[in-house]
Amino acid sequence: MPEDSYHVDFASLEWESPLAGLRCKARRWGGKQLRLVEYTPEMPPHWCDKGHIGYVLEGTFEISFEHEVVVFHPGDGVFIPPGPEHRHMGQAVTNVVRIVFAEDI
């Protein structure tokens, strides 16, 4: 993939399954990692401290922040600030949720 291209051919990448109820495809791009993540309700709610930006492609995803619960639908952007002071817990609401994330490496 050319570095100046905005197209990421996720179809050519293999799925990885780091947790039950979750699978993902990742591609390094300069100082970032782009991930296509697929969640199902079988994935237990999980904590994540790492800052990242995401875009919901399919399904409904719920994130419990310290002071509020936010529900994300297809087309919504997701921003998680970095640092332990912004811990959150996410879980799938629908049968399948697909989100593309961009994370600093």
C-alpha positions as CSV (number, residue, x, y, z in Angstrom):
1,M,0.0,0.0,0.0
2,P,1.5,3.4,-1.0
3,E,2.1,5.6,2.0
4,D,0.3,8.5,0.3
5,S,-2.8,6.4,-0.3
6,Y,-5.9,6.8,1.9
7,H,-7.2,3.4,1.0
8,V,-6.6,0.6,3.4
9,D,-7.3,-2.8,1.9
10,F,-8.6,-4.5,5.0
11,A,-10.0,-7.4,2.9
12,S,-6.5,-8.6,2.2
13,L,-5.5,-8.7,5.9
14,E,-6.1,-11.7,8.2
15,W,-8.5,-11.5,11.1
16,E,-6.9,-11.7,14.6
17,S,-8.9,-12.7,17.7
18,P,-7.2,-11.3,20.8
19,L,-10.3,-11.7,23.0
20,A,-13.5,-13.7,23.1
21,G,-16.2,-12.0,21.1
22,L,-13.7,-9.7,19.3
23,R,-11.6,-9.9,16.1
24,C,-9.6,-7.3,14.3
25,K,-7.4,-6.5,11.3
26,A,-4.5,-4.0,11.8
27,R,-2.3,-2.1,9.5
28,R,0.6,0.2,10.6
29,W,0.7,3.5,8.8
30,G,3.5,5.8,9.7
31,G,3.2,6.6,13.4
32,K,-0.3,5.3,13.6
33,Q,-2.1,1.9,13.6
34,L,-5.3,1.5,11.8
35,R,-7.6,-1.2,13.0
36,L,-10.9,-2.6,11.8
37,V,-12.4,-4.1,14.9
38,E,-15.5,-6.4,15.0
39,Y,-17.2,-6.7,18.4
40,T,-20.0,-9.1,19.3
41,P,-22.1,-9.2,22.6
42,E,-20.0,-12.3,23.6
43,M,-17.1,-9.9,24.3
44,P,-17.1,-9.0,28.0
45,P,-17.0,-5.2,28.7
46,H,-13.4,-4.2,28.6
47,W,-11.2,-1.4,29.8
48,C,-8.9,0.6,27.5
49,D,-6.6,3.3,28.6
50,K,-5.2,4.2,25.1
51,G,-6.3,7.3,23.3
52,H,-7.8,6.7,19.9
53,I,-10.2,8.0,17.3
54,G,-12.8,5.7,15.7
55,Y,-15.6,5.7,13.2
56,V,-18.6,3.3,13.5
57,L,-19.3,1.4,10.3
58,E,-22.0,-1.0,11.5
59,G,-24.0,-1.7,14.6
60,T,-24.4,0.0,18.0
61,F,-21.7,0.4,20.6
62,E,-22.0,1.6,24.1
63,I,-19.2,3.2,26.1
64,S,-19.4,3.8,29.8
65,F,-17.2,6.8,30.7
66,E,-16.6,7.9,34.3
67,H,-19.5,10.2,34.4
68,E,-21.8,9.2,31.5
69,V,-22.8,6.4,29.1
70,V,-22.6,7.2,25.4
71,V,-24.3,5.1,22.7
72,F,-22.7,5.2,19.2
73,H,-24.5,4.3,15.9
74,P,-23.3,3.8,12.3
75,G,-21.7,7.0,11.0
76,D,-20.8,8.3,14.5
77,G,-17.2,9.3,15.3
78,V,-15.7,8.0,18.5
79,F,-13.0,9.8,20.4
80,I,-11.4,8.4,23.5
81,P,-8.9,10.8,25.2
82,P,-5.6,9.2,26.2
83,G,-4.5,8.6,29.8
84,P,-5.8,6.6,32.8
85,E,-8.0,9.6,33.8
86,H,-10.1,8.9,30.8
87,R,-10.7,5.2,31.3
88,H,-13.8,3.8,29.6
89,M,-15.6,0.5,29.3
90,G,-17.1,-0.5,25.9
91,Q,-19.5,-3.2,24.8
92,A,-21.5,-4.3,21.8
93,V,-25.2,-3.6,21.9
94,T,-26.1,-5.2,18.5
95,N,-25.1,-8.7,17.2
96,V,-22.1,-7.2,15.3
97,V,-20.3,-3.9,15.6
98,R,-17.6,-2.8,13.3
99,I,-15.4,0.2,14.1
100,V,-12.3,1.6,12.4
101,F,-9.8,3.0,14.9
102,A,-6.7,5.1,14.4
103,E,-4.2,4.9,17.3
104,D,-0.8,6.4,17.9
105,I,1.9,3.7,18.1
